[in-house]
Amino acid sequence: MPLEVVVLAAGQGKRMRSALPKVLHPLGGRPLLAHVLDAARALGARRTIVVHGHGAEAVRAAFAQAEVQWVLQAEQLGTGHAMQQALPQLSSDAQVLILYGDVPLVRVATLKRLLEAAGSGVAVLTTELDDPSGYGRIVRNSAGRVQRIVEEKDATAEERAIGEINGGIMALDARRLGSWLAKLGNRNAQKEYYLTDVVTFAIADGVPVNALKVADALEVAGVNSKGELALLERELQRREAERLLDEGVSLADPARIDVRGTLECATDVAIDVNCVFEGQVRLGAGVRVGPNCLLRNVTVGAATEVLAFSHLENSEIGARCRIGPFARLRPGVSLGDEVHIGNFVELKASRLARGSKANHLSYIGDTEVGQRVNVGAGTITCNYDGAAKHRTIIEDDCFIGSDTTLVAPVRVARGSYIGAGSTISKDTPEGQLTLARSRQVSIAGWTPPKKKS
């Protein structure tokens, strides 16, 4: 039976106290809804339908490239009403899985078990809570079979004492769904159309309803406040750390790493504390990342060391490099093998070939640097004239003396030596020493100014 997924994502999320639609709040650096859509893709769903409402334009814009069908729930009249909006998009031969845009941590393996439990009937995902306040309760008969789901505001005192709660996620056969949705009413405490009433109709029609109870309550935890979002963030990071450890990554402290995107590591990678990985990051074999580093959309070659407090963004780094401490690589940087970038060095839109070094206090922007170049401390490439950016070319085997200013566009020819303190605004000849300093003058009898009393 082909699978079709419906994601209910229309809620306003008032308790988030934010202008941002709830399903766009970030978890692990990505919107809540993105995690749910990932699960649908992993299940091989033939069709994914997203029912959206509050902040509809912003939600669609955030997922403009997603292969989903959008259905608008203009009025939010309950989960049953949301499914009524999605019904015309569903195929009658499908098995339907209903997910929620604010329930991001359910595991794909759990969803597969739920689909198996449903078969041609209905299955609901449940869990047991010490404090079930706020959740719908699973009411079972004396034989332990599910009878119905009752929302807390409609429950009796006896029903509110039940610890097994409805996780909201449901799998069912589409053939009967239309008739059940047509029977929904809103005669309840919240004057809403409850999707959970489908369970009652299924049992009345003799359709089996199975409950799959999960031990990990965070799999069915929704996000309704910033506090709940923070709780799930910690759980997501715990899972990421567990995955990395299982893959052989050495983590100095698994509780002090944040992965806000995807992190791929080869063998023998070591990561120190308080490191943040954003976007897509790939670390080659034997890479070591020191404490308090941020890597965003970066590829790092084998055996490279990134030292403490370095910030690397949208860059490619070769093998056996040494970066930092306190280094900054801005977008568009490409480093060859065995390059050294030292403390308080900033690079932007530049390429450094194999074996080149900039070890201290320099800015290199819009620059092509050849092989085996040494850039002295305090070197600056002046790449912006106030209207346009210009490039600097430094060819192989050059030596740039300390406190040099290179005014682009300029080419430093192969094997050039630049004397310390020079301002270079013209191309240099190959293999020669070039100096560009004003004459040193000492003024006899000069006295420093004194403060007025």
Residue pairs with C-beta under 8 A, 6 or more apart in sequence:
1 93
1 94
1 95
1 120
1 173
2 46
2 91
2 93
2 94
2 95
3 43
3 44
3 45
3 46
3 94
3 95
3 96
3 97
3 115
4 45
4 46
4 47
4 48
4 49
4 90
4 91
4 94
4 95
4 96
4 97
4 174
5 40
5 43
5 45
5 47
5 48
5 49
5 96
5 97
5 98
5 99
6 48
6 49
6 50
6 51
6 83
6 86
6 90
6 96
6 97
6 98
6 99
7 33
7 36
7 37
7 40
7 48
7 49
7 50
7 51
7 68
7 99
7 100
7 101
8 51
8 79
8 82
8 83
8 98
8 99
8 100
8 101
9 23
9 33
9 36
9 50
9 51
9 52
9 59
9 100
9 101
9 102
10 51
10 52
10 53
10 54
10 73
10 76
10 82
11 22
11 23
11 53
11 54
11 76
11 101
11 102
12 21
12 22
12 53
12 54
12 76
13 21
13 22
13 23
13 25
13 54
13 102
13 223
13 224
15 224
15 225
16 22
16 25
16 223
16 224
16 225
16 226
16 229
17 226
18 25
18 226
20 55
20 58
21 54
21 55
21 58
21 59
22 32
22 54
22 101
22 102
22 223
22 224
23 31
23 32
23 33
23 52
23 59
23 101
23 102
24 31
24 32
24 33
24 55
24 58
24 59
24 62
25 31
25 32
25 223
25 229
26 32
26 260
27 35
27 104
27 223
27 229
27 232
27 233
27 236
28 35
28 233
28 236
28 237
28 240
28 259
28 260
28 261
29 259
29 260
29 261
29 278
29 279
30 260
30 261
31 62
31 63
32 101
32 102
32 104
32 223
33 50
33 59
33 62
33 63
33 101
34 63
35 104
35 105
36 99
36 100
36 101
36 103
36 104
37 48
37 50
37 63
37 66
37 68
39 99
39 106
39 108
39 111
40 48
40 97
40 99
41 48
42 108
43 97
43 108
43 111
43 112
43 115
45 97
46 91
46 94
47 69
47 89
47 90
47 91
47 94
48 67
48 68
48 69
49 68
49 69
49 70
49 71
49 86
49 89
49 90
50 59
50 63
50 68
50 69
50 70
50 71
50 101
51 71
51 72
51 73
51 82
51 83
51 85
51 86
52 59
52 60
52 70
52 71
52 72
52 73
52 101
53 72
53 73
53 74
53 75
53 76
54 76
56 72
60 70
69 89
71 85
71 86
71 89
72 85
73 81
73 82
73 85
75 81
76 82
77 186
77 192
77 193
78 186
78 190
78 192
78 193
78 194
78 195
79 168
79 192
79 193
79 194
79 195
79 196
80 181
80 184
80 192
80 193
80 194
80 195
80 196
80 197
80 198
81 184
81 192
81 193
82 195
83 98
83 177
83 181
83 195
84 181
84 184
84 193
87 177
87 178
87 181
90 96
90 174
90 177
91 174
92 174
92 175
93 174
93 175
94 174
95 115
95 118
95 171
95 172
95 173
95 174
96 171
96 172
96 173
96 174
96 177
97 111
97 114
97 115
97 169
97 170
97 171
98 168
98 169
98 170
98 171
98 172
98 195
99 106
99 169
100 168
100 169
100 222
102 222
102 223
102 224
103 167
103 168
103 169
103 220
103 221
103 222
103 223
104 223
104 232
104 236
105 218
105 219
105 221
105 232
105 235
105 236
105 239
106 125
106 167
106 169
106 219
106 220
107 219
110 125
110 212
110 214
110 219
111 169
113 212
114 123
114 125
114 169
114 171
114 212
115 123
115 171
117 123
117 171
117 210
117 212
118 171
118 172
118 173
118 210
119 208
120 173
121 172
121 173
121 202
121 207
121 208
121 209
121 210
122 170
122 171
122 172
122 173
122 198
122 199
122 202
122 207
122 208
122 209
122 210
123 170
123 171
123 172
123 209
123 210
123 211
123 212
124 138
124 146
124 149
124 166
124 167
124 169
124 170
124 199
124 209
124 210
124 211
124 212
125 166
125 167
125 168
125 169
125 170
125 211
125 212
125 214
125 219
125 220
126 138
126 164
126 165
126 166
126 167
126 211
126 212
126 213
126 214
126 220
127 164
127 165
127 167
127 213
127 214
127 215
127 216
127 217
127 219
127 220
128 163
128 164
128 165
128 213
128 217
129 135
129 163
129 165
129 217
130 163
132 152
132 160
132 162
132 163
132 164
132 165
133 152
134 152
135 152
135 165
135 166
136 149
136 150
136 151
136 152
136 165
136 166
136 196
137 149
137 150
137 152
137 155
137 159
137 160
137 162
137 164
137 165
137 166
138 146
138 149
138 162
138 164
138 165
138 166
138 211
139 146
139 147
139 148
139 149
139 150
139 159
139 162
140 146
140 147
140 164
140 211
141 147
145 209
146 199
146 203
146 209
146 210
146 211
147 200
147 203
148 196
148 199
148 200
148 203
149 166
149 196
149 199
149 200
150 159
150 196
151 188
151 189
151 190
151 194
151 196
152 160
153 188
153 189
153 190
154 188
154 189
164 211
164 213
165 220
166 196
167 214
167 219
167 220
168 220
168 222
169 220
170 195
170 198
172 198
172 202
173 207
176 202
176 205
176 207
177 198
179 201
180 197
180 198
180 201
180 202
181 198
183 197
183 201
184 193
184 194
184 195
184 197
184 198
185 193
185 197
186 192
186 193
188 194
199 209
202 208
202 209
203 209
214 220
218 231
218 232
218 235
221 228
221 231
221 232
222 228
223 229
223 232
237 257
237 258
237 259
238 254
238 255
240 257
240 259
240 263
241 251
241 254
241 255
241 257
242 254
244 251
244 257
244 263
244 265
244 271
245 251
245 254
247 265
248 265
248 267
248 268
248 269
249 265
249 269
249 270
249 271
250 268
250 269
250 270
250 271
251 257
251 271
252 270
252 271
252 272
252 273
252 291
253 273
256 273
256 274
256 275
257 271
257 273
257 274
257 275
257 277
258 275
258 276
258 277
259 277
260 276
260 277
260 278
260 279
261 277
261 278
261 279
261 280
261 281
262 279
262 280
262 281
263 277
263 281
263 283
264 280
264 281
264 282
264 283
265 282
265 283
265 287
266 283
266 284
266 285
266 286
266 287
266 302
267 285
267 286
268 285
268 286
269 283
269 285
269 286
269 287
269 288
269 289
270 287
270 288
270 289
271 288
271 289
272 288
272 289
272 290
272 291
272 292
272 293
272 308
273 291
273 292
274 291
274 292
275 289
275 291
275 292
275 293
275 294
275 295
276 293
276 294
276 295
277 294
277 295
277 296
278 294
278 295
278 296
278 297
279 296
279 297
280 297
281 295
281 296
281 297
281 298
281 299
281 300
282 298
282 299
282 300
283 289
283 300
284 299
284 300
284 301
284 302
284 303
284 304
284 319
285 302
285 303
286 302
286 303
287 300
287 301
287 302
287 303
287 304
287 305
287 306
288 304
288 305
288 306
289 295
289 306
290 305
290 306
290 307
290 308
290 309
290 310
290 324
290 325
291 308
291 309
292 308
292 309
293 306
293 308
293 309
293 310
293 311
293 312
293 324
294 310
294 311
294 312
294 313
295 306
295 312
295 313
296 312
296 313
296 314
297 313
297 314
297 315
298 312
298 313
298 314
298 315
298 316
298 317
298 329
299 315
299 316
299 317
300 306
300 312
300 317
300 321
301 317
301 318
301 319
301 320
301 321
301 337
302 319
302 320
303 319
303 320
304 317
304 318
304 319
304 320
304 321
304 322
304 323
305 321
305 322
305 323
306 312
306 323
306 324
307 322
307 323
307 324
307 325
307 327
308 324
308 325
308 326
309 324
309 325
309 326
310 323
310 324
310 325
310 326
310 327
310 328
310 329
311 327
311 328
311 329
312 323
312 327
312 328
312 329
313 329
313 330
313 331
314 330
314 331
314 332
314 333
315 329
315 330
315 331
315 332
315 333
315 334
315 335
315 347
316 333
316 334
316 335
317 323
317 329
317 333
317 335
317 339
318 335
318 336
318 337
318 338
318 339
318 354
319 337
319 338
320 337
320 338
321 335
321 337
321 338
321 339
321 340
321 341
322 339
322 340
322 341
322 342
323 329
323 340
323 341
324 341
324 342
324 343
325 343
326 343
326 344
327 341
327 342
327 343
327 344
327 345
327 346
328 345
328 346
328 347
329 335
329 341
329 346
329 347
330 346
330 347
330 348
330 349
331 348
331 349
332 348
332 349
332 350
333 347
333 348
333 349
333 350
333 351
334 350
334 351
334 352
335 341
335 351
335 352
336 351
336 352
336 353
336 354
336 355
336 356
336 371
337 354
337 355
338 354
338 355
339 352
339 353
339 354
339 355
339 356
339 357
340 356
340 357
340 358
340 359
341 347
341 352
341 357
341 358
341 359
342 357
342 358
342 359
342 360
343 359
343 360
343 361
344 360
344 361
345 358
345 359
345 360
345 361
345 362
345 363
345 364
346 362
346 363
346 364
346 365
347 358
347 363
347 364
347 365
348 364
348 365
348 366
349 365
349 366
349 367
349 389
350 364
350 365
350 366
350 367
350 368
350 369
351 367
351 368
351 369
352 358
352 364
352 369
352 373
353 369
353 370
353 371
353 373
353 396
354 371
354 372
355 371
355 372
356 369
356 370
356 371
356 372
356 373
356 374
356 375
357 373
357 374
357 375
358 364
358 375
358 379
359 375
359 377
360 376
360 377
360 378
361 377
361 378
362 375
362 376
362 377
362 378
362 379
362 380
363 379
363 380
363 381
364 375
364 379
364 381
365 381
365 383
365 384
365 389
366 381
366 383
366 389
366 390
366 391
366 392
366 408
367 381
367 383
367 391
367 392
367 393
367 394
367 406
367 408
368 391
368 392
368 393
368 394
369 375
369 394
370 394
370 395
370 396
370 397
370 398
370 414
371 396
371 397
372 396
372 397
373 394
373 396
373 397
373 398
373 399
373 400
374 398
374 399
374 400
375 394
375 400
376 399
376 400
376 401
376 402
376 403
376 404
376 420
377 402
377 403
378 402
378 403
378 404
379 400
379 402
379 403
379 404
379 405
379 406
380 404
380 405
380 406
381 392
381 406
381 408
382 405
382 406
382 407
382 408
383 389
383 390
383 391
383 392
383 408
384 390
389 408
390 408
390 409
391 408
391 409
392 406
392 408
392 409
392 410
392 411
392 412
393 410
393 411
393 412
394 400
394 406
394 411
394 412
395 411
395 412
395 413
395 414
395 415
395 416
395 430
396 414
396 415
397 414
397 415
398 412
398 413
398 414
398 415
398 416
398 417
398 418
399 416
399 417
399 418
400 406
400 412
400 418
401 417
401 418
401 419
401 420
401 421
401 422
402 420
402 421
403 420
403 421
404 418
404 419
404 420
404 421
404 422
404 423
404 424
405 422
405 423
405 424
406 412
406 424
407 423
407 424
407 425
410 424
410 425
410 426
410 427
411 427
411 428
412 418
412 424
412 427
412 428
413 427
413 428
413 429
413 430
413 431
414 430
414 431
415 430
415 431
416 428
416 429
416 430
416 431
416 432
416 433
416 434
417 432
417 433
417 434
418 424
418 428
418 433
418 434
418 435
419 433
419 434
419 435
419 436
419 437
421 437
422 434
422 435
422 436
422 437
423 436
423 437
424 434
424 436
425 436
428 434
